Amino acid sequence: MAVRTGAVVAILALVAVGMGVGAPAAAGGAQREQHPEPPLPPANPLADNALRPRIIPPTPSAYEAMPKESLTAWVAKVNGDAIVRGFFTRRVAANRAAAYRHFADKTGATPGAEFWTTDYGGETPVKWLTQRALDECMRIQVELGLAKRHGIVPDTSYAAFLKALDRENERRRAALARGEPIYGPQQYREDDFLVYVMNNLRLALQRQLAGNELKASEAALREYYQSVKEQHFDRGYRVKVWAIEVIAGAREGYAKSYTPEEARARIEEAKRKLEAGERFEAVAATYNENGELHERVFDFESRSADKMQAAMRDEAMRLEEGQTSGIFQEMNALYVLKCIEKEPLGYRTFAEAQDLVTRMHLRQSYERLVDRLVKSATIKMNRAELDRVEVR
C-alpha cells in the first residue's frame, strides 16, 4: 500500500500534539507548529460560531483539577508503562453505564443499593466493571507503547494527555473569541478528546505499519476480498417494479386530491382488487393519476439517487419476481408495488474494490496485531492501589 509522506506527516503532527509534545518536522523543511485537527475547509458560516466573535468562559484545567497522586499512583503496569489511578478511575466512570446495560440485558437486574455487589450467575457488577475498565486501559496502553516505539509520540503519560486537552480547549476558546470557525465541540470533554486522539493515533500507526510489518501481498488481499465480498461487495439486484400510487393532499400537476382517510380507503380498495385476481395494469389504470402505469427501476447504481424514495426501494428489493407488496407509505403517498423483473448483479470485482479492500484489511491486521500484543504483554498489578478506586 502506497503511503503519502505529506499525509503521514500531518497525522503524526496531529497525534504528537494531542499527546502533549511538539510536532515532527515536515518532510524536507523546518519544524512547524501544528494544531490537533485535520486540515480545515474554507470558513463556513454554518460552522459553530463562524465569523461571529463569542466569548466563552475558560474550561477548568483538567490537569490542574487532577490530584497529583492520581497522576503517579499506578493500578497496573503494561510492559513497564503505568496505568495511573486517575486514568483508570476515568475509564471506570465511562463504563459504568455499560455495566448497567450488561446486567439488565443478561439478568434483568435494575440499579439499586445492592446492585454492585449482588452475584448474578457467578458474576458481580463491581468485578465486571473493574475488569472491563482494566482491559480498556491495557489495550490503550499497548497502542500508546506501539506508537512510542515507532516514534509517533514520545510522551504517553496521562499528565501529557490532560495538558494537551487543556491546550486544545484554550485554542478553541481563543478561536471563538476571534470569530474564527471551529469544527466539533466548543470545548472537549475528556472522554471525547481521548476518542479523538486515539482515533488519529491508530490511523497514524496503520499508515506507518502498512509499509512494513502490516504490508499485505496482493494474494493476501485477494483472499481477504473473497472472505468479505458477500457482506461488503454484493451489488444486490436490479429490480423493475410497477406501482399504484395514491397521494394524500394536493400535488402540482394532479387534478384530484384526497384526504389521508380517502387516500387510505382508495389504496385499500385497489389492493383488494389485486387480491381478487385483477391484473395489476388494469388496477393501476383505474387508481393512478391519469391512468398511467408507474414503472421504477432500482439497482446498485441508483442507490444514491433513491434516498428520497428509500421506503419504495426497500420494498422493491424485498419482492421476488411476480410478487406484489403490501400497502406502504412514503411521505404523503401510499403505494402497492409489483415486481416485474429481478436480476442479480453479482459482486464488485477485486479491481473495483481494491482500495477499500486494502483499507479494510489494514484495519483488521492492525486490530489483530494489537490483540497479539495485549496477550503477550507483561502485566504487573498493584492490588492495593486498585482496591482504593471507588468502582460502584
C-alpha angles and dihedrals in degrees: 000000000000114000120206110223095210093053092047093049090052092050094046089051090051094051094042092054090044090060094047105263136109121275120260118253116270115250108278095359147077122283113274131193113259130193121220095253134089117253109294126231119235116296109289121201087215091060116104108288091339115178092359118099112228130177116216123178116256115265110245110262111267090203096049092045092055114091107244091232088060089059093055109026107090132207095191142357125221113201086336096309113120128237098206125212094249094056094043092049090052092051090049090055092046092053099043093096089051089057091054091049093046095054094038091054095041102041108003090248118165128206115268145132093288098036099103097050100036115113110235107189094324095319130096123202093232092057093042092052093045092053094044092052091046092050091050093048092048093051092048091048091051090052092048090050090051091050090049092051090052094050096249097120126012096191117048098166124130089236091058090049093053092048089052090051090052092049093049094049091049090050090052093047091051091047091053091049089055092048092247120149119255127192121218124009125354087234128012122236113218096250093050092047090052090054090048095049096043093048090054092043090053091049091051092049093048093051092048095045091046088077096055132004095017096041109132127211120227088249091057091048092050091050090049090048090055090051095053105028093095091058102033111022106039108127090206119210142320104231127188116196139178117219138207108204131189117181125206112218133013120315129186112259094018118109097201130054129193135198115239089258093050091047091051092049092048096050091045089052090052091049092052090053090052090050089050089059104262115149114263092230091055094048091046090052089056101044106030118087110268089003092276123158105229114215127188133179122206125188145139093285095051097051095103095047090046094065091098089057100037095142092052091048091050092049092047093050091052094056125092120218110288093014124127123217130228121251114288136170132230119179105318096334133092120212147189118192136197121200110228100173134011120183126176112232099199123218137318106260123247089251092053093047100035097109092050092042089053092052093046092048091049092053091049092047091050093051091049091049091053090047090055093046091050092050093049096042120120106240125195117185127206100204095179091057093041091055090055092064114097103229104171 
